[in-house]
Amino acid sequence: MLRIQALDVYHGYVQAIRGLSLHAKEGELLAILGANGAGKSTLLETLAGLHRPAKGDILLNGKSIAGKPPEYLVRQGISLVPERREIFHSLSVWDNLLLGAFHRYRHAKQEIHSDAREILEIFPALKGREREMAGTLSGGLQQMLAIGRGLMARPKLLLLDEPSVGLAPMVVREIMATLARLKNTGVTIILVEQNTRSALRVADSVLIMERGRITFSGSSGEIMADSTVQQAYLGRRVRPAMAL
Amino acid sequence: MHIADQLLQLLFTGLTLGSIYSLIALALVTTFNITGILNLAQGEFVALGALLAVSMYAAGMPMAAAFTVSVLLVAMLGGFLERFAIHTARGASGLTLIIITIGLSISLRGLALLIWGTETYSLPAFSKGGPLFIGGAAVNPQSLWIFGLTAITLAGLYAFFELTYWGKAVKASVINRAAARLVGINPHTVSFLAFTASGALGAAAGIFIAPITMTTYDMGFMLGLKGFVAAVIGGLSNVGGAVLGGILLGILESYSAGLISSGLKDAIAIIILLAVLLIRPEGIIGAIRERKI
């Protein structure tokens, strides 16, 4: 579904991604872990078209999309939920959701209204707040809104950058449960997380990044089962997973 | 004339001018919010709108048709200039883009000079009849047209931004350009729309004011400058502030010209601009109302 080949990305003169290659299958949830500055967010932003790679290629279903602008990539089925949420603060919750489906509004006006109602079913905490300004919501609700807006695009590839930052554990569990349900519908998800335990619970496979490179690649089961790998790559032991 | 009547008379004059400044400021602020570009050719859109309408009316076209065609032509010119000059220079610094708009302003003024010469033109008032007396003030019917048409234009813009999906998409671009791109809103399309709309707004303002002012090839410079001052009073990024800034500037200009000296008519805009930039660069109204659009 997604194949990245020998990708190099720079921030000015600083190389943020170094020769990175990876492959994600349809319906796979791939977690990317690593310390701050490892290049995780840059990778997601490059996939969403916010950075132009200096070298390498990105193939989505066999088609090269490297260097294409974000508005084109949304139409190809890539949706990024950025770390800082980037919701439209002075628009209502409902308008934020509807704008998430901007690229298909012209052809599916009625459909996007029913999609927005479905999102409210997925995140019932947003129900009854449709007319409120998005900027007045709590951090958790804003995160749900950002994810909901991302889902409104009906993505084939959903990119989530630190969705659990600053959220209460209960909200994090809700979001992770939603992601688990979503991948079962065939959506490929790449999840960048600092909250290792939560990410490992839902991920099928895991990459660990360090200074722009992948230093570990395997299944979440492999990491969970091997405390040596955890110590070596994550610098700590991850407690056993709890049921969702 | 009694002083109260004189003050009322000057207030109506100020509101008339202020309405025009509001429209120009609104076009400047909308373009600035969406594209980050201060379009210093905005005044030329005003002049071209008025001059085109004058020529078309003189050629026998009915006033309503001359108005519509002029507004459409200047809107198309705005869109064309965005594609031709702004879009091709995308990625250039803000200063470079401003310099490009100055170049466009000079070019358009030169073009207007070639076509219309240095003569002064005028349009007839939109309706016949003598002045209306409100209180002790005589109000020119054209002023009422200007109030009404400005109000309709503002209401139309409000409805577009608040009630339509496309309006909300444009608003989203203003609020957060990067996030708007992430949901698929093309900033280049929005920039094109902003320049097209600013052309239409400028032309409409020029035609509204043409019956009560001298229409010349270079009228856009001073009107554009006053629109800019109104936008600065409003905080430059505040649409409501731009409208109020325009009204405030029109009233101050009218009172200073009427009560102190007519020589102050244009100078007052420069004095206010300097005062705002020195004392309150975030704008008088912009500081009070932070909300954009």
Interface residues (C-beta under 8 A of the other chain):
Chain A: A48 G49 L50 P69 P70 E71 V74 R75 S79 L80 P82 E86 I87 F88 H89 S90 L91 D95 L98 L99 G100 A101 F102 H103 Y105 R149 A153
Chain B: Y165 K168 A169 K171 A172 I175 N176 A178 A179 A180 R181 L182 V183 G184 I185 N186 P187 R291 K292 I293
